[in-house]
């Protein structure tokens, strides 16, 4: 049986296919995480080192009584 070796073109295609699969998995993971945060029953936020808000999910805006993210960040 002949040992299979990858030609440079075949090796490049394998890498492109692996990259495409990884990019699709990342896209799906990001969408799931975004959905989780945006539809959470809990207020989720990030703050800077000085304690000021960087961003927050829609539930946090409702809890804080803010009409928009700009109100929270002000």
C-alpha positions as CSV (number, residue, x, y, z in Angstrom):
1,X,0.0,0.0,0.0
2,X,1.3,3.4,-1.0
3,X,1.8,5.9,1.8
4,X,-0.4,8.9,1.3
5,X,1.3,12.3,1.3
6,X,-0.5,15.6,1.0
7,X,0.3,17.8,-1.9
8,X,0.7,21.5,-1.0
9,X,-2.7,22.2,-2.7
10,X,-4.4,19.4,-0.8
11,X,-2.8,20.5,2.5
12,X,-4.0,24.0,1.9
13,X,-7.6,22.8,1.2
14,X,-7.5,20.7,4.4
15,X,-6.5,23.8,6.4
16,X,-9.1,26.0,4.7
17,X,-11.8,23.4,5.5
18,X,-10.7,23.2,9.2
19,X,-10.6,27.0,9.4
20,X,-14.2,27.2,7.9
21,X,-15.4,24.6,10.5
22,X,-13.7,26.5,13.3
23,X,-15.2,29.8,12.2
24,X,-18.7,28.3,12.0
25,X,-18.3,26.8,15.5
26,X,-17.2,30.2,16.8
27,X,-20.2,32.0,15.1
28,X,-22.6,29.5,16.7
29,X,-21.0,29.8,20.1
30,X,-21.1,33.6,20.0
31,X,-24.7,33.6,18.9
32,X,-25.7,31.3,21.8
33,X,-23.8,33.4,24.3
34,X,-25.3,36.6,23.0
35,X,-28.8,35.1,23.2
36,X,-28.1,33.9,26.8
37,X,-27.0,37.4,28.0
38,X,-29.6,39.3,26.1
39,X,-32.5,37.1,27.3
40,X,-31.3,36.5,30.8
41,X,-33.6,37.0,33.8
42,X,-30.6,38.5,35.6
43,X,-28.9,41.8,35.2
44,X,-25.5,41.2,33.6
45,X,-22.9,44.0,33.2
46,X,-19.2,44.8,32.9
47,X,-17.5,47.6,34.8
48,X,-14.2,49.3,34.4
49,X,-11.4,49.3,37.0
50,X,-12.8,52.5,38.5
51,X,-16.3,51.0,38.9
52,X,-18.1,52.8,36.0
53,X,-20.4,50.7,33.8
54,X,-19.0,49.6,30.4
55,X,-22.2,47.8,29.3
56,X,-25.2,45.9,30.5
57,X,-27.9,43.6,29.2
58,X,-31.5,44.6,28.7
59,X,-32.6,43.2,32.1
60,X,-30.0,45.4,33.9
61,X,-31.4,48.4,32.1
62,X,-34.9,47.5,33.3
63,X,-33.7,46.9,36.9
64,X,-31.8,50.2,36.9
65,X,-34.7,52.1,35.4
66,X,-32.7,53.2,32.4
67,X,-34.3,53.8,29.0
68,X,-31.1,53.1,27.1
69,X,-27.6,51.9,27.5
70,X,-26.4,55.5,27.2
71,X,-28.4,56.3,30.4
72,X,-26.6,53.5,32.2
73,X,-23.2,54.7,31.0
74,X,-23.8,58.3,31.9
